[in-house]
Amino acid sequence: MTRKLFGTDGVRGTANTYPMTAEMALKIGAAVGRYFRKDKSDAHRVVIGKDTRLSGYMFEHALTAGLTSTGMNVFLLGPVPTPAVGLLTTSMRADLGVMISASHNPACDNGIKFFGPDGFKLSDEAEAEIERLVFEGVEPAQAQHIGRAKRIDDGRFRYIERVKSSLPSALPLSGLKVVVDCANGAAHRAAPEALWEMGAEVVSIGVSPNGFNINDKCGSTYPATISEAVVRHNAHVGISLDGDADRVMIVDEAGMVADGDQIMALLADRWAGAGKLANDTLVATVMSNLGLERFLQARGLKLERTKVGDRYVVERMRQGGFNLGGEQSGHIVMTDYATTGDGLLAGLQFLAAMVETGRPASELTQNFEKVPQLLKNVRYGAGQDPLEVAQVQKAIADAETKLNGYGRLLIRKSGTEPLIRVMAECEDPVLLEHVVDGIVSEVAASV
């Protein structure tokens, strides 16, 4: 079955434009409710969280209507980070968790992500079956079995306590001045509160959401804001989250930014040294830098690569019994503590490394020299498939020939936006620019 709704991370798009309409959200809610309500009892539960987008109210109510119409009881968490939904799905013994968020995308977008009863994101097979139910329609519950909806006021606090418990109580963060950028998103209260409760001196930015400013010149996709703030406040380190707080960037005391690859390198090295890295393996995607792979190999550690998407990282981790993985974009997955990427949790692990080693952030964020990497995106229209065009295919084949032995090439469609992503790595920056620009120009010419 061809996937019509689900991308690499749930359903996503511009609010009030197909498929992100209230009508479709109601249908999705009914379909996923029918999928998870395996019997006719009235004990089935679902938790729903959201970020701070204005459209979140609309989708929250539409999903609630669809879910309750099939007999699911809904617990509304309000604005909480995505990893909080994974956590609370299991702790509240729910059949299903739902997060309403478009993550790092602008405020005009929104999305719906699903977690199973184990707190992990759904498989491709489960999403395909839910899609089938969306388009075929489902029979609603009888009147006496319609579900109830209830607000849960302490979801944020439950999440904060769980995150704090990932570090020993004997490891206070007192003495550290930390800037945290919450992207005007889901963690705008949870992240500063958790850091303050653990003893850090906290400077908070991106904590005034108004429904429209999520990820707007702030957060992990716009690190210039936190870089300037770290230097201006003479802070020791900066933690920059995205709109739903499942990814993170770390900024050192000089304002230099470290991405997910550098964070994973630090954690893998530390965990391996402590005997905590399961099977001496880190799981990352095809986007992670070749420098990370070389860093791990030099320490006798292994890197397993997956296709892009943190859910595929988690799937491989579960299959292989691995406990650390993530993406260059800042999703850091630590299954000893969480079921999905957690930016705040990863940030706390970095702060723990600073406290335990006594080293500044700048010494902990530059673990390996990156192989030059270039990524460019080309937007395409509905109904188009630039990768099927003969001239584009020829340009890709020519680039692969030129890079043979010198680097690698990755061409893919974005799973969340209508973009062709062209990425290459090469020790020769001139050749790198040449092959990427050649493919980009052919893709642009085809749309």
N, C-alpha and C positions, 0 to 999 in steps of 0.2 A: 504493500500500500504506500502510495506517495504521500509524504507528510505535507499537510496543507497549513497546519496551525503551529506546530511546535518547531522551534529552532534548537540551538545548542543549549539554551537555558530557558525553557518554558515558552510561553506565547508572548510576543512582544511587538510593539508598533506604536504609531502615533495615536494618541487618545482621540476617541470619536471617529476614527477611521478604521475600516476593516483591517485586521480582525479585532482590534481593540475598541469594540463598542460595548455599550451596556447590554444590548441584546445578546451579543455573542458571549459576554461574560456570564449572563444568566444561563445560557445553554451549556457552557463549559462547566459551570457549577453543578447543574443538574446531571451532566454526564459523569463527572468525576464522583459525585455523590452516589450515583447508581453503581459505578464501578467498585467503590469501596464499601458500600452497604451490602455485604454478602448475604445477610439474612434479614428477616423482617422485624427484628427486635428494635427497641427504641433506645438502645444504649450506644449508638454510634456517634462519634465525636470528630469534629474538625476544628483546628485552630487557624485563625487568619491574622496575619500581621501585614503591615504596610509601611512604606516610607512616607515622605512628606509632600508628595505631589498633590496638587489640587484634585486631579482626577481620581486619586485614591478613594475618596469618599464614594464616588459613583460606582467604582468597581467593587468596593467592599459591600455595598448594599445589593448590587446585582448578583454577586457570587453568593451572598447570604440567602437571597431569594431562591436561587437555583438549588443550593445545597439543602435548605430546609424543605423545599418542595419534594425532595426524595427521601426525607426522613432523617437527615443528618442534623445533629445538635451542634450549633456553631458557637465558638468562643472567640470573641473579638479582642485582640491584643492591642490595637492601636499602633502607633509608630514604634517599631522595634527593629533591630538589625536582622538581616536574613538568618544568620546563625542562631538567633534566639528562637526562630520558628522551628528549626530543626531540633533544638534542645527541648522546647516545650511540647512538641508533638509527642516525644517519648515520655517526658516526665508527667504529662497529663493523660497518658494512656489513650491518645487520640488515634483514630484510624488514618488520619490525613492531616498534613500541614500545608497551608497556602501562604505565599508571600506575594504581595502586590507591589511590584517595583520594576523599574527598568534600569536598575543598577547605576551605571556610570553615565547613562544617556541623559540628554537634556530633559527639562521639565515637561515639554509637550508630549513626550513618550511615556508609555507605561507598559507593564508586563505582569504576567502571572506565572509564578514558579510553584511546583508541587513537591512535597516531601511525603514519603510513605510512613507507615507506623513505626519503622525503625529509625526515622529521622534522616534518612538518606534520600536524595533526589530520585525520581522515578526512572525506570529503565526505558529504553526506546520502545520495547514491546508494550509496556503499560501505556505509554503516551499514544501509541498507534491505536490501541483498543479504545482509549478515551476519545480520540478523534473520530473513530467509527461511531461511537455513541452520540457524539455531538451532531453529526450529519444525518444519522438515522433517527435521532430523537429517542427519548426515554419516557416510560410511563411514570407519572408522579405517584407519590405515596397516597394511600387513602387518607381521608380527612383527619381521622383520629391518630394518624401516625406522622403528621407533619412535624418537622423538627422545631426546636426552640433556639433562640439566639440570646447570648449573654455577654456583657462586657467584663473583661478581666483586667483589673487595674494594676496588678503587681507583676505583670510579665517582665517589665524592664528590670525590676529588682531581682527577680529570680535569675535572669540572665547575668546581671552584674555579679551576683554571688558565685555563679558557676565559673565565670571568667576569672575572678579573683582566686578561686580555689586551685587554679592551674599553677600557681606559684606558691612556694612554701610560706607560711605565715611569718617565718623567721627571716624573710627576705623583704624588708620594707624598701620603698622607693624614696625615702626621705633623703634630701640632698640633691635630688635630680629636678631640674627645671625642664618641663616638657611642654612643648607646644603641640596641641592636638587640633587638627582641622577635620571637622565632621561633615564637610560638604553641604551644610544646611540640610542634612538628610536624616536617616533613621536613627543614627547614634548620637544625635545632637545633645541628648541628655545622658545617655548611658556611658559614653566614653569619658567625658570629663568627670563624672561622678565616680567611676571605677578608679581612675587614676588618682583622684583626690583622696578617696578612701584608703588607697594603698600608700599614701604618704608623699606623693609627688607634689611639687609646686606646679600648678597647671595654668597654662595660658590657652584659652579656648578661642578658636575662630571657626567660622562657618557653623554657628550655633543659633542662627536666627531665621529659621525657615518661614516662608510666607506662601508656600504652595507653588511658587514660580522660580525660586532661586537655587534649587537643588543642583549641585555640580556646576553652578554658574561662576566661573573664574575662581574656583576653589576645589578642594578635594584632591584625590590621588591622580586625576587626569589633568589637573592644572597645578602642578607643584610649585610654580613660581610664587604663589601666594604664601604658602607655608615657609618656603625658603627665605623669603624676605622677613617673615615674622620671627623665625628662629634667630636670625642675625640681629634683628632690631631689639629683641628681648634678651639677647645674650643667653639663650637657652642652651642646654646640653644636647638636646635632640628634638626632632619633630616627628609626629606620627600623623600621616595623612590618609584618611579613609575615603571611600567613595560613597555614593548616595545610599546604598543599603548596607555598607560597612562589612562587606565580605571580602574586600581587598584592601591592601595597604601599600604605601610607599614610606620609606624611612628617610629622614633628612638629617644630615650630621650637623655639628656645631658651626660649620662654615657655610651651611646652606646647600651642600651638595646632596643630590638625590640618589638613593639606592633603590633599584627595582626588585621585583620578586626573585629574580635569579640570584642576586647578591644576598638577599635575606635567606633564601633556601640554602645557599652555600654555607653561610654561617651556622645555621641550625643543624644541617647535616653533619658538619665537621664536629660541632659540640656534642651532638647526640651520639655520634659514632665513638667519640672519645670517652663518653660516659657509659658506653655499652647499651644505649637506648635506641639506636637506629635499627629498626627491624630489618633483618637480612642484609644489612649494610647497603641499602638501596634507597635512592630518592626517585620519585616518580614526577616527571614534568612533561610538558607538551613539546611538539615539534618546533614551537616558537622559541624555546629556551636557547640561550646563547651557547655556541660551541665552547666558549671559555669555561662555562659551568661544567660541561662534560669533562674537559681536560683537568679541571681542578679536582673533581671527584676521583677520576682515574689515578691521579698522582697520589691519592691517599688510600688507594685500594678499595674505593667505593664504586658502586654501580649507579648508572642513570638509566631509567626506563622511560621511554617517550611514548606519549599517546597523541591522538588527534586533539585539536584545540577544544577547550571547554573543561571547566573544573569537574563537571560530572563524570567525564571520561577518565580524568585523573583519579577520582575517587573509586570508580569501578575497577580500575587496574590495581589500586591499593588494596581493595577488598579481596580481589582475586588472588593476589600474591602475598597477602599478609603483611603488607608494608604499612608504615605508620606516619610517613612524611611525604608530602607531595605539594604540587602547586603549579602556578603559572608565572611567567615573566611579568604579566600585568599586575601581579600582587595578590592573587588568590593563594593563600598559604593554608594547606589542609593538614591538620594534626589530629588523626583519628583517635589518639589517646585521650583527647579532650573534646572534640567536636566532630560533627558529621559532615560539615561543609567548610568552605573557606571562611575564615574569621579574621578580619583585619585587626581588631582590638586584641584578640588573643595573641596573634603574631607579634603585635607591637609590644605586648607585655613580655613575651619571650626575649625580644631584643633588649628591653630594659633590664631584664634579669641578667643577660650576658654582660651588660655594662657594669652592673653592680658587682657581679661575681668576679669579673676580671679586673675591674678598676681601670679599664681602658676607655678612651673617648669613642664616641660614635664613629668618627672618621677612620679609626683603625679597625672597626668591626664591619664596615660597610664596603670596603674595597678588598674583597677576598681573592679576586682573580682579574686578569686583564681581559676585557671583552674583545672578541673577534669583531671587527667592524660589521655592523648589521644595518640594513636599510629596509624600511617598510613604507610602501606607498599604497594608497587606496584609490580606487576608481569607482564612482557610483554608476549604477546602471538602472534602466527602467523596467517597469513591469512587463513580463513576457519575454524579456531578453535573456540570453545566455551567452555572454561574450566568450566563455571558455570553449564553446562549440564552434567558434568561427575559425576557419582554416588559417588565416593570417596570424591570429593570436596563437594558435597551436604551433605554427612554424616559429614564431618569435620565442616561445617557451623552449622548444627543442633546440634552437640555436643558442639560447642562453645556457642551457644545461651543458651543451658541448663546450662552450667557452669556460664554464666554471669547473669542468671535470678535473678533479685533483687540486683545485684551488679554493673551493668553498661549496656551498649548497644553496638550493633554490626551493622556495615553498610558495605555491600559488593556491589560493583557496577562496571560496565564497564565505563571507561573514555569515554566521548563524543568527545574527540579531539585526543586521541592517542590509540593504541591497548594495553591498560593496564587494568588489573583487580586491582581495588583499595580495599584494605582490611583495614578498620578502626574500632577501638574499643575504648571505654572509660570505665574506671574502677578505683575505688578508690584504688584497690590492684594492684600495678605495676607488681608484679610477675605474677598474674593471667592474667593481660593485655598482657604481653609479651608472655605468654604461648598460649593463644587462637589465637592471631594474627599469631605467628610463625607456629602454627599447620595448619592453613588454607593456609598460604603462601606456606608451603612445599607441601601440596597436590595440590595446583594450579600449582606450578612449575613442579611437577611430571607429570602433565597431559598434558603439552605442549611440 
